[in-house]
Amino acid sequence: MECAFFVPILEGKSEAARAFAAKMMENGGERFSQANTTVTKESWFLQQTPMGDFLIVYSQSPDAGQVMRNLAESQDPLDVWFKEQVLDISGIDCNEPTGGLPEQIAAWER
């Protein structure tokens, strides 16, 4: 299952988002959350807009909703650090339910 969503970046936190992404990619991405062990692919994009910067996340997992629930419940030190970074950069508390994943309304591939 493919999933994509965006996260607003708080004003002045774009460089922190870049540093967070770089830290996550150390050792070939081995720092990624223990809660998302079913994720087979994930890409992050920084989108600059007149309304502010956004982090766009694309991932593939059999159950992206379960990945989010696992992360919310996890107390693994890496996951706790990950959630702290997301809160600092976006103001989003990953310990709280987000209201669901986006609805895919179109897909195309060759």
Residue pairs with C-beta under 8 A, 6 or more apart in sequence:
1 60
1 61
1 62
1 63
1 64
2 58
2 59
2 60
2 104
2 107
3 58
3 59
3 60
3 61
3 64
3 101
3 102
4 56
4 57
4 58
4 59
4 102
4 104
5 56
5 57
5 101
5 102
6 47
6 54
6 55
6 56
6 57
7 54
7 55
7 56
7 57
7 86
7 89
7 90
7 92
8 52
8 53
8 54
8 90
8 91
9 17
9 46
9 52
9 53
9 54
9 55
9 89
9 90
10 89
10 90
10 91
11 52
13 88
13 89
13 90
14 46
14 48
14 53
16 85
16 88
16 89
17 46
17 53
17 55
17 89
18 46
20 85
20 89
21 44
21 46
23 31
24 31
24 32
24 44
24 82
25 31
29 42
31 78
32 39
32 42
33 71
33 74
33 76
33 78
33 79
33 82
34 74
34 76
34 78
34 79
35 67
35 70
35 71
35 73
35 74
35 76
35 79
36 42
36 59
36 61
36 67
36 70
36 71
38 61
38 62
38 63
38 66
38 67
39 59
39 60
39 61
39 64
39 67
40 60
40 61
41 58
41 59
41 60
42 57
42 58
42 59
42 60
43 57
43 58
43 59
44 55
44 56
44 57
44 58
45 55
45 56
45 57
45 58
46 53
46 54
46 55
46 56
47 53
47 54
47 55
47 56
55 89
55 90
59 67
61 67
64 101
65 100
65 101
68 94
68 98
68 101
71 79
71 82
71 83
71 94
72 94
72 95
72 96
72 97
74 80
82 94
83 93
83 94
83 95
86 92
86 94
87 93
87 94
92 98
